[in-house]
């Protein structure tokens, strides 16, 4: 028979973490922040890209593509290679 693990809530984790000695809590906080750095960097990168593209559209310097053109290109690619996903 397989043993089912109980899912721990964020609230339960927080309560347990706040009971840790200060040094252990500090280490935990550092590890948690480090575990999100890649995601935060990626988010910042994409936010900057969105801002750059938005500025290009507003300035009229971006080449925009209509939905019809996008779908036509997709259909043409599919017809050229119907077995690819």
N, CA, C and O atoms as a GROMACS GRO file, in nm:
protein
  340
    1UNK      N    1   0.085  -0.118   0.000
    1UNK     CA    2   0.000   0.000   0.000
    1UNK      C    3   0.089   0.125   0.000
    1UNK      O    4   0.184   0.133   0.078
    2UNK      N    5   0.059   0.222  -0.087
    2UNK     CA    6   0.143   0.341  -0.096
    2UNK      C    7   0.105   0.441   0.013
    2UNK      O    8  -0.011   0.454   0.051
    3UNK      N    9   0.205   0.508   0.061
    3UNK     CA   10   0.184   0.608   0.166
    3UNK      C   11   0.160   0.742   0.100
    3UNK      O   12   0.240   0.786   0.018
    4UNK      N   13   0.052   0.807   0.136
    4UNK     CA   14   0.020   0.939   0.082
    4UNK      C   15   0.079   1.046   0.172
    4UNK      O   16   0.062   1.042   0.294
    5UNK      N   17   0.149   1.140   0.110
    5UNK     CA   18   0.205   1.251   0.187
    5UNK      C   19   0.103   1.364   0.195
    5UNK      O   20   0.035   1.395   0.098
    6UNK      N   21   0.094   1.423   0.312
    6UNK     CA   22   0.004   1.537   0.331
    6UNK      C   23   0.069   1.661   0.271
    6UNK      O   24   0.187   1.688   0.296
    7UNK      N   25  -0.006   1.735   0.195
    7UNK     CA   26   0.044   1.860   0.140
    7UNK      C   27   0.048   1.964   0.251
    7UNK      O   28  -0.049   1.981   0.326
    8UNK      N   29   0.159   2.032   0.261
    8UNK     CA   30   0.177   2.135   0.362
    8UNK      C   31   0.142   2.269   0.300
    8UNK      O   32   0.183   2.298   0.188
    9UNK      N   33   0.066   2.350   0.372
    9UNK     CA   34   0.027   2.480   0.319
    9UNK      C   35   0.136   2.583   0.345
    9UNK      O   36   0.222   2.564   0.431
   10UNK      N   37   0.133   2.691   0.270
   10UNK     CA   38   0.228   2.800   0.289
   10UNK      C   39   0.216   2.857   0.431
   10UNK      O   40   0.316   2.895   0.492
   11UNK      N   41   0.094   2.862   0.481
   11UNK     CA   42   0.072   2.913   0.617
   11UNK      C   43   0.142   2.824   0.721
   11UNK      O   44   0.202   2.875   0.815
   12UNK      N   45   0.134   2.692   0.703
   12UNK     CA   46   0.200   2.600   0.795
   12UNK      C   47   0.352   2.614   0.787
   12UNK      O   48   0.422   2.608   0.888
   13UNK      N   49   0.402   2.632   0.666
   13UNK     CA   50   0.547   2.652   0.648
   13UNK      C   51   0.591   2.781   0.716
   13UNK      O   52   0.694   2.785   0.784
   14UNK      N   53   0.513   2.886   0.698
   14UNK     CA   54   0.546   3.014   0.760
   14UNK      C   55   0.548   3.002   0.912
   14UNK      O   56   0.640   3.051   0.977
   15UNK      N   57   0.446   2.937   0.968
   15UNK     CA   58   0.441   2.919   1.113
   15UNK      C   59   0.564   2.845   1.164
   15UNK      O   60   0.624   2.884   1.264
   16UNK      N   61   0.601   2.737   1.094
   16UNK     CA   62   0.719   2.660   1.134
   16UNK      C   63   0.846   2.742   1.119
   16UNK      O   64   0.934   2.737   1.205
   17UNK      N   65   0.857   2.817   1.010
   17UNK     CA   66   0.977   2.898   0.985
   17UNK      C   67   0.994   3.004   1.092
   17UNK      O   68   1.106   3.032   1.135
   18UNK      N   69   0.884   3.065   1.135
   18UNK     CA   70   0.893   3.171   1.235
   18UNK      C   71   0.932   3.118   1.373
   18UNK      O   72   0.968   3.195   1.462
   19UNK      N   73   0.926   2.987   1.391
   19UNK     CA   74   0.971   2.926   1.516
   19UNK      C   75   1.120   2.891   1.514
   19UNK      O   76   1.176   2.854   1.617
   20UNK      N   77   1.184   2.904   1.399
   20UNK     CA   78   1.326   2.872   1.388
   20UNK      C   79   1.412   2.976   1.459
   20UNK      O   80   1.371   3.092   1.473
   21UNK      N   81   1.531   2.936   1.506
   21UNK     CA   82   1.624   3.035   1.559
   21UNK      C   83   1.659   3.135   1.448
   21UNK      O   84   1.656   3.101   1.329
   22UNK      N   85   1.690   3.256   1.486
   22UNK     CA   86   1.714   3.365   1.392
   22UNK      C   87   1.814   3.327   1.281
   22UNK      O   88   1.791   3.357   1.164
   23UNK      N   89   1.926   3.262   1.318
   23UNK     CA   90   2.029   3.227   1.220
   23UNK      C   91   1.974   3.128   1.116
   23UNK      O   92   2.000   3.142   0.996
   24UNK      N   93   1.899   3.029   1.163
   24UNK     CA   94   1.842   2.931   1.071
   24UNK      C   95   1.738   2.995   0.980
   24UNK      O   96   1.730   2.964   0.861
   25UNK      N   97   1.659   3.085   1.037
   25UNK     CA   98   1.558   3.155   0.958
   25UNK      C   99   1.626   3.238   0.850
   25UNK      O  100   1.582   3.241   0.736
   26UNK      N  101   1.735   3.306   0.888
   26UNK     CA  102   1.809   3.387   0.790
   26UNK      C  103   1.862   3.301   0.676
   26UNK      O  104   1.853   3.340   0.559
   27UNK      N  105   1.916   3.184   0.708
   27UNK     CA  106   1.966   3.093   0.605
   27UNK      C  107   1.854   3.044   0.515
   27UNK      O  108   1.871   3.035   0.393
   28UNK      N  109   1.741   3.014   0.574
   28UNK     CA  110   1.625   2.969   0.496
   28UNK      C  111   1.580   3.079   0.400
   28UNK      O  112   1.553   3.053   0.283
   29UNK      N  113   1.573   3.200   0.450
   29UNK     CA  114   1.532   3.314   0.368
   29UNK      C  115   1.628   3.331   0.251
   29UNK      O  116   1.584   3.352   0.138
   30UNK      N  117   1.757   3.323   0.276
   30UNK     CA  118   1.858   3.337   0.170
   30UNK      C  119   1.839   3.228   0.064
   30UNK      O  120   1.846   3.256  -0.056
   31UNK      N  121   1.816   3.104   0.108
   31UNK     CA  122   1.798   2.994   0.013
   31UNK      C  123   1.671   3.013  -0.069
   31UNK      O  124   1.669   2.985  -0.189
   32UNK      N  125   1.565   3.059  -0.005
   32UNK     CA  126   1.439   3.081  -0.078
   32UNK      C  127   1.456   3.192  -0.182
   32UNK      O  128   1.408   3.178  -0.295
   33UNK      N  129   1.522   3.299  -0.145
   33UNK     CA  130   1.545   3.408  -0.240
   33UNK      C  131   1.632   3.360  -0.355
   33UNK      O  132   1.603   3.389  -0.471
   34UNK      N  133   1.738   3.285  -0.324
   34UNK     CA  134   1.827   3.234  -0.428
   34UNK      C  135   1.751   3.143  -0.524
   34UNK      O  136   1.781   3.141  -0.644
   35UNK      N  137   1.655   3.068  -0.474
   35UNK     CA  138   1.580   2.976  -0.559
   35UNK      C  139   1.489   3.049  -0.657
   35UNK      O  140   1.443   2.990  -0.754
   36UNK      N  141   1.462   3.176  -0.633
   36UNK     CA  142   1.374   3.252  -0.722
   36UNK      C  143   1.450   3.350  -0.811
   36UNK      O  144   1.389   3.415  -0.896
   37UNK      N  145   1.582   3.362  -0.794
   37UNK     CA  146   1.657   3.461  -0.870
   37UNK      C  147   1.648   3.441  -1.020
   37UNK      O  148   1.630   3.538  -1.093
   38UNK      N  149   1.658   3.317  -1.069
   38UNK     CA  150   1.647   3.294  -1.212
   38UNK      C  151   1.512   3.340  -1.264
   38UNK      O  152   1.504   3.404  -1.369
   39UNK      N  153   1.408   3.308  -1.191
   39UNK     CA  154   1.273   3.348  -1.232
   39UNK      C  155   1.260   3.499  -1.232
   39UNK      O  156   1.203   3.557  -1.324
   40UNK      N  157   1.314   3.564  -1.128
   40UNK     CA  158   1.306   3.709  -1.122
   40UNK      C  159   1.384   3.774  -1.235
   40UNK      O  160   1.337   3.870  -1.296
   41UNK      N  161   1.504   3.721  -1.265
   41UNK     CA  162   1.582   3.775  -1.376
   41UNK      C  163   1.508   3.759  -1.507
   41UNK      O  164   1.506   3.850  -1.589
   42UNK      N  165   1.448   3.643  -1.527
   42UNK     CA  166   1.372   3.618  -1.649
   42UNK      C  167   1.253   3.712  -1.658
   42UNK      O  168   1.226   3.768  -1.764
   43UNK      N  169   1.182   3.731  -1.547
   43UNK     CA  170   1.068   3.825  -1.545
   43UNK      C  171   1.114   3.966  -1.582
   43UNK      O  172   1.048   4.034  -1.661
   44UNK      N  173   1.226   4.010  -1.525
   44UNK     CA  174   1.277   4.143  -1.555
   44UNK      C  175   1.316   4.154  -1.702
   44UNK      O  176   1.290   4.256  -1.767
   45UNK      N  177   1.377   4.048  -1.756
   45UNK     CA  178   1.415   4.048  -1.897
   45UNK      C  179   1.291   4.065  -1.984
   45UNK      O  180   1.290   4.148  -2.076
   46UNK      N  181   1.186   3.987  -1.957
   46UNK     CA  182   1.067   3.994  -2.040
   46UNK      C  183   0.993   4.125  -2.021
   46UNK      O  184   0.936   4.177  -2.117
   47UNK      N  185   0.994   4.179  -1.902
   47UNK     CA  186   0.931   4.311  -1.881
   47UNK      C  187   1.001   4.417  -1.964
   47UNK      O  188   0.937   4.502  -2.026
   48UNK      N  189   1.135   4.412  -1.966
   48UNK     CA  190   1.212   4.508  -2.046
   48UNK      C  191   1.182   4.490  -2.194
   48UNK      O  192   1.168   4.588  -2.267
   49UNK      N  193   1.172   4.365  -2.240
   49UNK     CA  194   1.141   4.336  -2.380
   49UNK      C  195   1.001   4.388  -2.416
   49UNK      O  196   0.981   4.446  -2.522
   50UNK      N  197   0.905   4.368  -2.327
   50UNK     CA  198   0.769   4.418  -2.350
   50UNK      C  199   0.769   4.570  -2.360
   50UNK      O  200   0.704   4.627  -2.447
   51UNK      N  201   0.842   4.635  -2.270
   51UNK     CA  202   0.848   4.782  -2.272
   51UNK      C  203   0.913   4.830  -2.402
   51UNK      O  204   0.866   4.927  -2.462
   52UNK      N  205   1.021   4.763  -2.444
   52UNK     CA  206   1.090   4.801  -2.568
   52UNK      C  207   0.996   4.787  -2.688
   52UNK      O  208   0.986   4.878  -2.770
   53UNK      N  209   0.929   4.674  -2.697
   53UNK     CA  210   0.839   4.651  -2.811
   53UNK      C  211   0.721   4.746  -2.809
   53UNK      O  212   0.678   4.796  -2.913
   54UNK      N  213   0.668   4.772  -2.690
   54UNK     CA  214   0.556   4.865  -2.677
   54UNK      C  215   0.597   5.004  -2.724
   54UNK      O  216   0.521   5.071  -2.794
   55UNK      N  217   0.717   5.046  -2.686
   55UNK     CA  218   0.767   5.178  -2.728
   55UNK      C  219   0.782   5.183  -2.880
   55UNK      O  220   0.751   5.285  -2.941
   56UNK      N  221   0.830   5.073  -2.941
   56UNK     CA  222   0.843   5.069  -3.087
   56UNK      C  223   0.706   5.080  -3.154
   56UNK      O  224   0.692   5.152  -3.254
   57UNK      N  225   0.607   5.012  -3.101
   57UNK     CA  226   0.472   5.020  -3.160
   57UNK      C  227   0.418   5.161  -3.146
   57UNK      O  228   0.364   5.216  -3.242
   58UNK      N  229   0.434   5.220  -3.029
   58UNK     CA  230   0.383   5.355  -3.006
   58UNK      C  231   0.455   5.457  -3.094
   58UNK      O  232   0.394   5.555  -3.139
   59UNK      N  233   0.585   5.435  -3.119
   59UNK     CA  234   0.662   5.528  -3.202
   59UNK      C  235   0.639   5.505  -3.351
   59UNK      O  236   0.679   5.586  -3.434
   60UNK      N  237   0.573   5.394  -3.384
   60UNK     CA  238   0.548   5.364  -3.525
   60UNK      C  239   0.668   5.302  -3.595
   60UNK      O  240   0.670   5.297  -3.718
   61UNK      N  241   0.767   5.256  -3.520
   61UNK     CA  242   0.887   5.198  -3.582
   61UNK      C  243   0.884   5.045  -3.585
   61UNK      O  244   0.972   4.983  -3.645
   62UNK      N  245   0.784   4.984  -3.522
   62UNK     CA  246   0.775   4.838  -3.520
   62UNK      C  247   0.703   4.788  -3.644
   62UNK      O  248   0.611   4.853  -3.694
   63UNK      N  249   0.746   4.673  -3.693
   63UNK     CA  250   0.674   4.608  -3.802
   63UNK      C  251   0.569   4.518  -3.738
   63UNK      O  252   0.603   4.418  -3.675
   64UNK      N  253   0.444   4.553  -3.754
   64UNK     CA  254   0.337   4.472  -3.696
   64UNK      C  255   0.287   4.373  -3.800
   64UNK      O  256   0.301   4.396  -3.920
   65UNK      N  257   0.229   4.265  -3.753
   65UNK     CA  258   0.178   4.161  -3.841
   65UNK      C  259   0.033   4.136  -3.802
   65UNK      O  260   0.001   4.117  -3.684
   66UNK      N  261  -0.054   4.135  -3.901
   66UNK     CA  262  -0.196   4.113  -3.874
   66UNK      C  263  -0.219   3.967  -3.839
   66UNK      O  264  -0.141   3.881  -3.879
   67UNK      N  265  -0.325   3.938  -3.765
   67UNK     CA  266  -0.358   3.799  -3.734
   67UNK      C  267  -0.377   3.716  -3.861
   67UNK      O  268  -0.337   3.600  -3.866
   68UNK      N  269  -0.437   3.776  -3.964
   68UNK     CA  270  -0.458   3.705  -4.089
   68UNK      C  271  -0.325   3.660  -4.150
   68UNK      O  272  -0.313   3.549  -4.200
   69UNK      N  273  -0.225   3.748  -4.146
   69UNK     CA  274  -0.093   3.715  -4.200
   69UNK      C  275  -0.027   3.603  -4.119
   69UNK      O  276   0.035   3.513  -4.176
   70UNK      N  277  -0.041   3.610  -3.987
   70UNK     CA  278   0.016   3.507  -3.901
   70UNK      C  279  -0.045   3.371  -3.932
   70UNK      O  280   0.026   3.272  -3.947
   71UNK      N  281  -0.178   3.366  -3.941
   71UNK     CA  282  -0.246   3.240  -3.968
   71UNK      C  283  -0.215   3.188  -4.109
   71UNK      O  284  -0.203   3.067  -4.129
   72UNK      N  285  -0.202   3.278  -4.204
   72UNK     CA  286  -0.168   3.236  -4.341
   72UNK      C  287  -0.029   3.173  -4.343
   72UNK      O  288  -0.009   3.071  -4.409
   73UNK      N  289   0.066   3.231  -4.271
   73UNK     CA  290   0.202   3.175  -4.264
   73UNK      C  291   0.199   3.039  -4.194
   73UNK      O  292   0.270   2.946  -4.235
   74UNK      N  293   0.118   3.027  -4.090
   74UNK     CA  294   0.109   2.899  -4.019
   74UNK      C  295   0.050   2.791  -4.110
   74UNK      O  296   0.099   2.678  -4.112
   75UNK      N  297  -0.055   2.827  -4.184
   75UNK     CA  298  -0.116   2.730  -4.276
   75UNK      C  299  -0.016   2.688  -4.383
   75UNK      O  300  -0.008   2.570  -4.417
   76UNK      N  301   0.059   2.784  -4.437
   76UNK     CA  302   0.157   2.753  -4.541
   76UNK      C  303   0.265   2.660  -4.487
   76UNK      O  304   0.305   2.565  -4.555
   77UNK      N  305   0.311   2.684  -4.366
   77UNK     CA  306   0.412   2.597  -4.306
   77UNK      C  307   0.356   2.457  -4.282
   77UNK      O  308   0.424   2.357  -4.304
   78UNK      N  309   0.232   2.450  -4.237
   78UNK     CA  310   0.170   2.320  -4.211
   78UNK      C  311   0.154   2.241  -4.341
   78UNK      O  312   0.180   2.121  -4.345
   79UNK      N  313   0.112   2.309  -4.447
   79UNK     CA  314   0.094   2.241  -4.576
   79UNK      C  315   0.228   2.196  -4.632
   79UNK      O  316   0.235   2.093  -4.700
   80UNK      N  317   0.334   2.272  -4.606
   80UNK     CA  318   0.466   2.235  -4.654
   80UNK      C  319   0.522   2.115  -4.578
   80UNK      O  320   0.598   2.036  -4.634
   81UNK      N  321   0.484   2.102  -4.451
   81UNK     CA  322   0.535   1.992  -4.367
   81UNK      C  323   0.422   1.947  -4.274
   81UNK      O  324   0.424   1.980  -4.156
   82UNK      N  325   0.322   1.873  -4.325
   82UNK     CA  326   0.203   1.839  -4.247
   82UNK      C  327   0.226   1.746  -4.128
   82UNK      O  328   0.139   1.736  -4.042
   83UNK      N  329   0.338   1.679  -4.121
   83UNK     CA  330   0.361   1.584  -4.011
   83UNK      C  331   0.437   1.642  -3.894
   83UNK      O  332   0.463   1.572  -3.797
   84UNK      N  333   0.473   1.770  -3.901
   84UNK     CA  334   0.542   1.831  -3.786
   84UNK      C  335   0.441   1.897  -3.696
   84UNK      O  336   0.332   1.934  -3.740
   85UNK      N  337   0.477   1.912  -3.569
   85UNK     CA  338   0.385   1.974  -3.473
   85UNK      C  339   0.426   2.114  -3.445
   85UNK      O  340   0.362   2.183  -3.366
   0.00000   0.00000   0.00000
